[in-house]
């Protein structure tokens, strides 16, 4: 049967581990206690939701990332797509360049942007000084207030080209007749853009925004390479907290962090389902 | 006249964004050809003279040959496995002939798991890999990679297989094909364009993957490139010139291929986000 190998992988490495994680989340499973299962029911969940300040801080950061990123990415990508669609010369060249950051791994991107944000010679401060805003130059990643926005900008750098390409594809599928009809009715360029084109792109925009949201809620690698969650947990995300709590705490611990993972899993699923319903009104989430 | 003005206004955001988009990488590319001493004297100087030898030094003395080989093994083996396994499953899910009672719920479940955050699996995968002695081995990493990319691969390929007309299947069968030969001789070749997009998507994901590598690989000699870069940036933070060379080694294979096949890459990378 054609399905067998795939089902083996799927059940052995996805479904089974998910079930084990749920199971572990109700137990204490720590190396210093011999890695033996000790049932504790909902104790971990109570502790996480009730008194774990780091979790709440990390959840806040992840949510901020998930919400702010689409708000920045979507209008920017849409603007760029509309401009390219308006027959700018070398459109193909620009599209190719803008898409490139997506092909690099997070560690590569992380290192490059560590340099960009360097206080003494980084590009960010260089540009600020060049345009006379030198007083705003600062060590972006060392300040708990600016570190998270600085990281969000990096994901914008990576993903805007990607969103732009998809919006551009959607733009090309809009039937020319709609635009011509609006033109005949006397709609000028702005009216055509805001009353015809953007409403027609809405389903694509919503899909992309939700995908962006989910992606940012899982964010791990960039933080791990650039700030490790610091300074003062200013960039800690739930994903980095789970890994730290499991492998870099006092002892190897597979129970408590599993409970965090379960909570986050439920939140991501709940929110993306809710968002889909809210933004698309009964259209199903499609990838 | 008006057209020219509009054009100029439109070009401003385009050029500004292009500078933002390409600037950091070009800067790194320039630094990769300069020595760290030169860079500390001036961070934005041109690579004159260009030290191409740095690539050789990084390759032989800084271990990039090993990391590159590890990344290549993992990516190539995983992408071949997933293409075969994924295409077969997608075919099984797509054709009416192979329908059975729980098939659609099963497919829905696989589709939904595209959204799973890796944290929900990673800690128990850690346990499982240790139990079966696959922890800290490349085969273990490959198995995990194949499993995590399977849902999206199956989802994308199924849409393609579902479009192939029923008549073709019947014709192949009349010619005496078994299910197995029909799949490999008729269906798989027809699906090659779709397979190429998932191939690229999966390959880039495997080449760049970081989270599972961080947790499942602990020995230095089997580190993949992303993992190695993370360690090098903390160990040799001062040696900017050599790090920049390393970043080029890690990205150039993909970017050079992208230069020649950009349409295919764009198609592959966006396949997951366009309505199927």
Interface residues (C-beta under 8 A of the other chain):
Chain A: X1 X2 X3 X5 X6 X7 X9 X10 X12 X13 X14 X15 X16 X17 X18 X20 X21 X24 X76 X79 X80 X83 X84 X86 X88 X89 X94 X95 X96 X97 X98 X99 X100 X101 X102 X103 X104 X105 X106 X107 X108 X110 X111 X112 X113 X114 X115 X116 X121 X123 X126 X157 X160 X161 X162 X165 X166 X169 X207 X208 X211 X214 X217 X218 X220 X221 X224 X225 X238 X239 X242 X243 X246 X247 X254 X257 X258 X260 X261 X262 X264 X265 X268 X269 X272 X286 X287
Chain B: X6 X7 X10 X11 X13 X14 X17 X18 X20 X21 X22 X23 X24 X25 X27 X28 X43 X44 X84 X85 X86 X88 X89 X91 X92 X93 X98 X110 X113 X114 X115 X116 X117 X118 X119 X120 X121 X122 X123 X124 X125 X126 X127 X128 X143 X144 X146 X147 X148 X150 X151 X152 X154 X155 X179 X183 X204 X207 X208 X209 X210 X211 X214 X215 X225 X226 X227 X229 X230 X233 X240 X243 X247 X250 X251 X254 X255 X258 X262 X265 X266 X269 X270 X272 X273 X274 X275 X276
